[in-house]
Amino acid sequence: MQTYFYKAVPLSTFAAMLSISPKDLKTAQLHGYLLGAVSPRPICFASTVDSDGNVNLSPFSFFNVFSANPPILVFSPARRVRDNTTKHTLENVLETKEVVINIVNYDMVQQMSLSSTEYAAGVNEFVKAGFTEAASEKVVPPRVLEAPVQLECKVNEVVALGTEGGAGNLVICEVVHLHIDEKILDANGKIDPAKIDAVARMGGNWYSRSNVGMFEVEKPLTTLGIGVDALPAAIRNSKVLTGNDLGMLANVEQLPFDNISEEKEIHKKAQVLLNNGDVMSAWQLLSK
Ligand SMILES: Cc1cc2nc3c(=O)[nH]c(=O)nc-3n(C[C@H](O)[C@H](O)[C@H](O)COP(=O)(O)O)c2cc1C
């Protein structure tokens, strides 16, 4: 098999990389690397009840959407690394098989963080963190009224990923009812990524805010882009154009020009056009 190196990557880049087997790390250290790397992570703000009806509210960033038909969300309350105990949220979903997953926006972030305090069983974090309970339509746990989106779910399955401290438990949830604040919708009735203002968890104590530093990347052509491998060598081997530039140039249906300038100054000017999203003008400039 032939190996292509489209962009020159100095070997020193690899030499500086840590190369580790998980078995050589303590769980807490491994946890730190994994959470620092897999970030930002969306936050599931989970409202549950126990079999006596006591309400619990806690955030989980091991969370995502995995299917639209059926509508499936998965989050994971892990066994504590410290003492291998389990979390109230896990115990509640095993008992009652229901949860409301609330989406956290920037206005809620400090109260959400407070709610992650390890209060005793039966303590209602809606009260401790100052959120408002709103009655749900299809499940018993209440919704967080302040959340821009509230997803009522039935729990289909809980998959334990291990028995030691740090082991996750996949709570596989099916959405049975959605509540979406109309304030976050755009003119076409879709959720506006700037208006939802969702926050996500990063490594350590860091969070990110979705509407700060947003940028758009158009989806690849449905008609099939030519691909980086089909770009002329003068572009692929450019000392100026980056991988992002090549990605944009390769997202055209047909090679517009194959006689390409190797001049650095031309490549720099083409890069400015690409940064402005003007792919065809960049191609024209690059052609000899
Ligand atoms: C933003 C954020 C994300 C969190 N994500 C997780 C997670 O994915 N899994 C987990 O087990 N704990 C996570 N935690 C910690 C739990 O929220 C915390 O252990 C909480 O006390 C659990 O409450 P419970 O015992 O009432 O369920 C997170 C905390 C915060 C602030």
PDBQT file of the ligand as one rigid body, heavy atoms in Angstrom, charges set to zero:
ROOT
HETATM    1  C1  LIG A 301     -20.024  19.765  34.571  1.00  0.00    +0.000 C 
HETATM    2  C2  LIG A 301     -19.918  18.486  35.349  1.00  0.00    +0.000 A 
HETATM    3  C3  LIG A 301     -19.890  17.285  34.672  1.00  0.00    +0.000 A 
HETATM    4  C4  LIG A 301     -19.838  16.076  35.376  1.00  0.00    +0.000 A 
HETATM    5  N1  LIG A 301     -19.825  14.912  34.664  1.00  0.00    +0.000 NA
HETATM    6  C5  LIG A 301     -19.846  13.731  35.317  1.00  0.00    +0.000 A 
HETATM    7  C6  LIG A 301     -19.929  12.515  34.588  1.00  0.00    +0.000 A 
HETATM    8  O1  LIG A 301     -20.016  12.496  33.348  1.00  0.00    +0.000 OA
HETATM    9  N2  LIG A 301     -19.948  11.358  35.293  1.00  0.00    +0.000 N 
HETATM   10  C7  LIG A 301     -19.910  11.347  36.649  1.00  0.00    +0.000 A 
HETATM   11  O2  LIG A 301     -19.955  10.265  37.227  1.00  0.00    +0.000 OA
HETATM   12  N3  LIG A 301     -19.836  12.485  37.358  1.00  0.00    +0.000 NA
HETATM   13  C8  LIG A 301     -19.827  13.676  36.734  1.00  0.00    +0.000 A 
HETATM   14  N4  LIG A 301     -19.792  14.845  37.447  1.00  0.00    +0.000 N 
HETATM   15  C9  LIG A 301     -19.827  14.773  38.904  1.00  0.00    +0.000 C 
HETATM   16  C10 LIG A 301     -21.270  14.559  39.420  1.00  0.00    +0.000 C 
HETATM   17  O3  LIG A 301     -22.116  15.608  39.007  1.00  0.00    +0.000 OA
HETATM   18  C11 LIG A 301     -21.238  14.508  40.954  1.00  0.00    +0.000 C 
HETATM   19  O4  LIG A 301     -20.528  13.353  41.356  1.00  0.00    +0.000 OA
HETATM   20  C12 LIG A 301     -22.598  14.545  41.610  1.00  0.00    +0.000 C 
HETATM   21  O5  LIG A 301     -22.441  14.750  42.978  1.00  0.00    +0.000 OA
HETATM   22  C13 LIG A 301     -23.389  13.271  41.411  1.00  0.00    +0.000 C 
HETATM   23  O6  LIG A 301     -24.596  13.465  42.084  1.00  0.00    +0.000 OA
HETATM   24  P1  LIG A 301     -25.577  12.297  42.524  1.00  0.00    +0.000 P 
HETATM   25  O7  LIG A 301     -24.840  11.385  43.474  1.00  0.00    +0.000 OA
HETATM   26  O8  LIG A 301     -26.688  13.066  43.171  1.00  0.00    +0.000 OA
HETATM   27  O9  LIG A 301     -26.014  11.600  41.277  1.00  0.00    +0.000 OA
HETATM   28  C14 LIG A 301     -19.801  16.069  36.787  1.00  0.00    +0.000 A 
HETATM   29  C15 LIG A 301     -19.791  17.293  37.478  1.00  0.00    +0.000 A 
HETATM   30  C16 LIG A 301     -19.847  18.486  36.761  1.00  0.00    +0.000 A 
HETATM   31  C17 LIG A 301     -19.864  19.795  37.502  1.00  0.00    +0.000 C 
ENDROOT
TORSDOF 0
